[in-house]
Amino acid sequence: MPNLDRAPVVASEFAPTRVYLNTAAVGLIPARSARAVRAVLDGGAAGLPPDFFGPVDEARAAYARIMGVSADRVAVGTSVVGYCALIAASLPAGAEVLTAEGDFSSLVNPFHVRGDLKVRTVPLERIPDEVGPGTAMVAVSAVQSADGRLVDLPALRAAASAHGARICLDVSQAAGWLPLDAGEYDFTVTVTHKWLCGMFGLSFLTVPEDFGGLLPLAAGWVAGEDPWASCYGPVTEPAGTARRFDEPQSVACVAGARSLALVEEVGVEAVRRHDLALADRFREGLLRLGHEPLPSPGSPIVSVPGLGGRRAALSTAGIEVSDRAGSLRAAFHLHNGPGDVDRLLDALER
């Protein structure tokens, strides 16, 4: 299989000056997005009126195609935590919410701060087995940020269906490399600044066709059926689609979502095969060096206990990774190639 980093469409979009293996923290921005953001900034400096809605709807439609749902089921906002707070607010007092140990705070904290919900936390691998008749919602990340472990999605869907539980799936570490059908879950939430190669400050929410009991608590003028008629006083007619959950977005952040078109052009399945091949190459190299990575089969995120302290020295050497609780975390994406893996291994060996 040809390396994606050498594919013309990828090579023309990325030219990092460092070995960048930190997509699980912040993804690289492709050239098309950088050009679009600069154009927005230049337009603002020149006094040109921004287009508040056209680029947002383009991003909404692109994300909907990537996630296999209608654009009418996609809301565009600014953060995962804001949308998780909206979902948490929809639950009745006393409802049981099942979460995974050590999951990302933006997902789980809104359920905890309610104070009147029964939040139950279990090991990730136990999530499907712990769904019971009293479970109202499972809130879990498809891929764990700290170490790249995947939740068993088919087992989770089966368990939730059997017990009538709803699912809130955070796909921030999955969307862009893991093929997903958002229609198989009640809610999905994601940021765009990781595997979708967008910018901080833009998020997506997918909802059921009946909106899943959500109230547009944070609805402002952009969430009205006619936004320009919704600028003053209460929004009397929310949009008839998931746009009723839209938040006012940064025009520059939305311009950065041109990266979604790149993900579509390359194809999520092709990205998955490429990313996993690089991660497996790294795992094999680690074992040869006598290092045991944490188990994360089928994930492009590889964490190595005890090596997190090497992050600063690696950065000085031009290699970017993360330090997560003492583990070195490397994340491999479409702009990386085998040479990046080998350079990291060589640095670790030295």
C-alpha positions in Angstrom: 0.0 0.0 0.0 1.5 3.4 -1.0 2.2 5.7 1.9 -0.4 8.5 2.2 2.2 11.0 3.1 3.6 10.6 -0.4 0.2 10.9 -2.1 0.1 14.1 -4.1 -3.0 15.5 -2.3 -1.4 14.9 1.1 2.1 16.0 0.1 0.7 19.3 -1.2 -1.1 20.0 2.0 1.5 19.3 4.7 5.1 20.4 5.0 6.0 20.2 8.7 9.4 21.3 9.7 9.5 18.8 12.5 8.5 15.1 13.0 5.0 15.7 14.2 3.6 12.7 16.0 1.1 14.6 18.3 -2.2 14.6 16.5 -3.9 13.2 19.6 -3.2 16.6 21.1 -3.5 19.0 18.2 -3.6 18.0 14.5 -1.6 19.7 11.8 -3.5 22.2 9.8 -3.5 21.6 6.0 -2.4 24.3 3.6 -6.0 24.8 2.3 -7.2 25.6 5.8 -4.4 28.0 6.5 -5.1 29.9 3.2 -8.8 30.1 4.1 -8.1 31.4 7.6 -5.7 34.0 6.3 -8.3 35.1 3.8 -10.8 35.6 6.6 -8.3 37.6 8.7 -7.3 39.7 5.7 -11.0 40.3 5.0 -11.6 41.4 8.6 -8.7 43.8 8.5 -10.0 45.2 5.2 -13.5 45.7 6.6 -15.2 43.1 4.4 -18.4 41.6 5.8 -17.9 38.0 6.8 -20.1 35.1 5.5 -21.7 33.8 8.8 -23.6 30.9 7.3 -22.2 29.6 4.0 -19.0 28.1 5.3 -20.8 26.8 8.4 -23.2 24.8 6.2 -20.4 23.6 4.1 -18.6 22.2 7.2 -21.8 20.8 8.5 -22.5 18.9 5.2 -18.9 17.6 5.0 -18.9 16.3 8.6 -22.3 14.7 8.0 -20.9 12.8 5.0 -17.9 11.7 7.0 -20.2 10.4 9.8 -22.8 8.9 7.5 -25.8 11.0 8.5 -28.0 13.7 7.1 -26.7 17.3 7.6 -30.1 18.0 9.3 -28.8 15.9 12.3 -25.6 17.9 12.7 -25.2 21.0 15.0 -22.1 23.1 14.8 -20.7 24.6 18.0 -17.5 25.6 19.9 -16.7 22.8 22.3 -17.4 19.2 23.4 -18.0 20.2 27.0 -20.7 22.6 25.9 -22.6 20.0 24.0 -22.1 17.4 26.8 -23.6 19.9 29.2 -26.6 20.2 27.0 -27.0 16.4 26.9 -26.5 16.1 30.7 -29.2 18.7 31.2 -31.7 16.6 29.4 -31.6 13.7 31.9 -34.1 13.5 34.8 -32.8 13.7 38.4 -31.6 10.3 39.6 -30.8 8.9 36.1 -27.9 6.6 36.0 -25.0 7.5 33.7 -22.3 5.0 33.0 -18.8 6.3 32.3 -15.3 4.8 31.8 -12.4 5.3 34.3 -10.0 8.0 33.3 -12.1 9.2 30.4 -11.7 12.8 29.2 -13.0 15.4 31.5 -14.9 17.5 28.9 -17.1 14.4 28.3 -17.7 13.2 31.9 -17.6 16.3 34.0 -20.9 17.8 32.9 -22.7 14.7 34.2 -20.9 14.9 37.5 -21.6 18.6 38.2 -25.3 18.0 37.9 -25.1 16.6 41.4 -28.5 14.8 41.1 -27.4 12.1 38.7 -26.1 8.7 39.6 -22.8 8.6 37.7 -21.2 5.2 37.8 -17.6 4.7 36.6 -16.1 1.4 35.5 -13.1 0.2 33.6 -13.4 0.8 29.9 -13.4 -2.9 29.0 -16.4 -3.4 31.4 -18.6 -0.8 29.8 -20.8 -3.1 27.7 -21.2 -5.6 30.5 -22.1 -2.9 33.0 -25.0 -1.5 31.0 -28.2 -2.6 32.9 -31.9 -1.9 33.0 -31.3 1.1 35.2 -28.8 2.7 32.9 -30.2 5.9 31.3 -27.1 6.8 29.3 -23.6 5.6 28.5 -21.2 8.5 28.1 -17.9 7.2 26.7 -15.1 8.1 24.3 -14.8 5.9 21.2 -11.0 6.1 21.7 -9.3 6.9 24.9 -7.2 10.1 24.8 -4.6 8.9 27.3 -3.6 5.6 25.8 -5.6 5.0 22.5 -7.7 2.1 23.7 -11.0 1.6 21.8 -14.3 0.8 23.5 -16.1 -2.3 22.0 -18.6 -0.3 20.0 -20.6 -3.3 18.6 -21.0 -4.7 22.2 -21.9 -1.3 23.5 -24.6 -0.8 20.9 -26.0 -4.2 21.6 -26.1 -3.7 25.4 -27.6 -0.2 25.1 -30.3 -1.5 22.8 -31.1 -4.4 25.1 -31.6 -2.2 28.1 -33.0 0.9 26.5 -30.0 3.1 27.4 -28.9 6.0 25.3 -25.3 6.6 24.1 -23.3 9.8 24.1 -20.2 8.9 22.2 -17.2 11.3 22.1 -15.4 10.8 18.8 -12.8 13.4 19.3 -10.0 10.8 19.1 -11.7 8.8 16.3 -13.4 11.1 13.7 -11.1 11.4 10.8 -9.4 8.0 11.0 -12.0 5.5 12.3 -15.0 4.8 10.0 -18.1 5.6 12.1 -21.9 5.8 11.5 -23.2 8.4 13.8 -26.7 7.1 13.1 -25.9 4.1 15.3 -25.7 6.4 18.4 -28.1 8.8 20.1 -25.5 11.5 20.3 -21.9 12.0 19.1 -19.7 14.9 19.9 -16.3 15.9 18.6 -13.8 18.7 18.4 -12.1 19.3 15.0 -8.6 20.1 16.0 -7.3 16.6 16.2 -7.7 13.9 13.5 -10.0 16.2 11.4 -7.0 18.6 11.2 -9.1 21.6 12.0 -8.7 24.4 14.6 -9.4 24.9 18.2 -12.9 26.3 18.8 -15.1 24.2 16.5 -17.2 21.2 17.5 -19.9 19.0 16.1 -22.9 17.4 17.7 -25.1 14.7 16.0 -28.6 14.1 17.3 -31.5 11.8 16.6 -34.1 12.9 14.1 -36.4 13.8 17.1 -33.5 15.6 18.8 -33.4 13.1 21.6 -35.1 15.2 24.2 -32.6 18.0 24.0 -33.7 21.6 24.7 -31.8 24.4 22.8 -30.7 25.9 26.1 -27.8 27.8 24.5 -29.7 28.9 21.4 -28.9 32.3 20.2 -29.7 34.1 17.0 -27.9 31.7 14.7 -30.1 28.9 16.0 -33.3 30.5 14.8 -35.2 29.3 11.7 -34.5 32.7 10.3 -31.4 33.9 12.1 -31.6 37.5 10.9 -35.2 37.7 12.3 -33.9 36.2 15.6 -31.5 38.9 16.7 -33.7 40.5 19.3 -35.9 39.1 22.1 -36.6 35.4 22.5 -35.9 33.1 19.6 -39.5 32.3 19.0 -38.9 29.8 16.1 -35.9 27.6 16.6 -34.5 25.9 13.4 -36.4 22.8 12.4 -33.2 20.8 12.2 -30.2 20.2 14.5 -29.2 23.8 13.6 -31.3 24.8 16.6 -28.4 23.6 18.7 -25.8 25.7 16.8 -23.7 28.1 18.7 -22.1 31.3 17.2 -18.8 30.1 15.8 -15.6 31.9 15.0 -15.5 32.7 11.3 -11.8 31.8 11.3 -12.3 28.4 13.0 -15.0 27.6 10.5 -12.6 28.5 7.6 -10.2 26.0 9.1 -12.8 23.3 8.6 -11.7 23.1 4.9 -9.7 20.2 6.2 -12.8 18.1 6.2 -12.8 18.1 2.5 -9.3 16.7 2.6 -10.4 13.9 4.9 -13.2 13.1 2.4 -10.8 13.2 -0.6 -8.4 10.8 1.0 -11.1 8.6 2.6 -11.4 7.6 6.2 -10.8 3.9 5.6 -7.5 4.7 3.7 -6.5 7.0 6.6 -7.2 4.2 9.0 -5.1 1.6 7.2 -2.2 4.1 6.9 -2.3 5.3 10.5 -2.5 1.8 11.9 0.4 0.5 9.8 2.6 3.2 11.2 1.4 2.6 14.8 2.2 -1.1 14.4 5.6 -0.3 13.0 6.3 1.7 16.1 5.0 -1.0 18.4 7.3 -3.6 16.8 10.2 -1.2 17.1 9.5 -0.6 20.7 9.6 -4.3 21.5 13.0 -4.6 19.8 14.2 -1.8 22.0 12.9 -3.6 25.2 9.9 -1.2 25.8 6.4 -2.5 26.3 3.7 -0.2 25.0 0.3 -0.1 26.6 -2.2 -2.4 24.8 -4.2 -0.4 22.3 -4.8 -2.8 19.3 -6.4 -1.1 16.3 -5.4 2.4 17.4 -3.0 4.9 15.9 -2.3 6.1 19.4 0.6 4.4 21.2 1.6 5.1 24.8 4.8 3.9 26.4 5.0 3.9 30.2 8.1 5.4 31.7 9.2 7.4 28.7 7.1 10.5 29.1 10.1 12.3 30.6 11.8 12.1 27.2 9.3 14.5 25.6 11.3 17.7 26.1 14.5 16.2 24.8 12.7 14.8 21.8 11.1 18.2 21.1 14.6 19.7 21.2 15.6 17.1 18.6 12.7 18.1 16.4 10.2 15.3 17.3 6.9 16.2 18.8 5.0 13.7 21.1 3.1 14.0 24.3 3.8 13.2 28.0 0.6 11.7 29.5 1.0 10.7 33.2 4.6 9.6 32.6 3.9 7.8 29.4 5.2 8.9 26.0 2.2 9.2 23.7 2.8 9.1 19.9 -0.1 9.5 17.4 0.3 8.7 13.7 -1.7 10.4 11.0 -2.0 10.8 7.3 1.0 13.2 7.0 3.4 10.8 8.7 5.5 8.1 7.0 7.7 5.2 8.0 10.7 7.6 8.2 9.0 9.5 11.1 8.5 6.2 13.0 12.1 5.2 12.5 13.4 8.6 13.5 11.5 8.4 16.8 12.8 4.9 17.4 16.3 6.0 16.7 16.0 8.9 19.1 14.6 6.6 21.8 17.4 4.1 21.3 20.0 6.9 21.8 
